[in-house]
């Protein structure tokens, strides 16, 4: 299109010349027909040449005798001096014979008049071109939407409209395009494979966690019984105490995995109504000893009696408990923790802000990954199970989490509850 626009003046000029040349030929044929019918005397008498100009000198016709051996049949631009003016014409020159005499016919049209018509023609051609471009764009838009309609339906119905990894039953997208049919079936097969794999992983975690609880409990019981024996020396008791701590840690990890599995399998019912203020007070009562150990100040600012309905109180307790527990665990001595709540667009937003060691920008995208091990400080390491529980509970309640953190200054967890208050 750009090339056409650039070539448009030259194309219009050539078209104009072609049209002018054709018109000159028609005038030539008309004059020769008059000469054939009426004779050359209608124009030349007593050997005098014939010439006629229009009043504005835009066109002229001349007829004169020529040498017997002179032959010419051309159309080209030439300059002519008319009275005091030199004018460039597009001139048709043609020789013909009447009897034994040779004659030269010239029919000219001013080049200026050709240029005057070129401008409007270019404008019209440009408008037509722009109109064609607009029509082409609109046609391409509607045609592309029509052709790619099945692809849009595949994306919306197969990938966007379902909660990962639960995609539901297969529904074929109607399309006459074999490529889209193949794509639809391939995506469904891929989804089935993913869904099956996730289900097997959930079942394995659930079964493994459940089965591990029994041998762990047995080992703990036997170790406790060994403490009561009098023949156990102090050194062995120290070793047994270390084993007890390891078993407690293993039991905690197993319970966490089992809880995550139960949440993801939606084995909890959301039929509770919870007052946020009371829930946070319960957590404070349970965790106040740890706050005193590190001399940490906990400030809670929740406006009014805000209640959340259709939730699971046990899970929400775990969500806030893990976040506040982490805020204590990774906080500085004599630090602070602020819990703020406010309404935004009819929903509740709760912020948990601490003055702890913070999270580096490199680790921030992976804090909710299970078993992702981070070096939080010189004394502590995290196996990444607390925050994965938080994420699972949040997803179960459709709570959006945003995390802002700066290394060495602290972290802020923002919870956006979709529940209309």
PyMOL commands that set and color helices and strands:
alter all, ss='L'
color gray80, all
select helices_A, chain A and resi 2-38+40-42+111-147+149-160+178-227+234-264+276-293+313-329+361-364+386-396
alter helices_A, ss='H'
color red, helices_A
select strands_A, chain A and resi 50-53+59-66+73-82+85-98+101-110+272-275+297-302+307-311+336-344+347-354+374-375+381-382+400-406+410-417
alter strands_A, ss='S'
color yellow, strands_A
deselect
rebuild
show_as cartoon
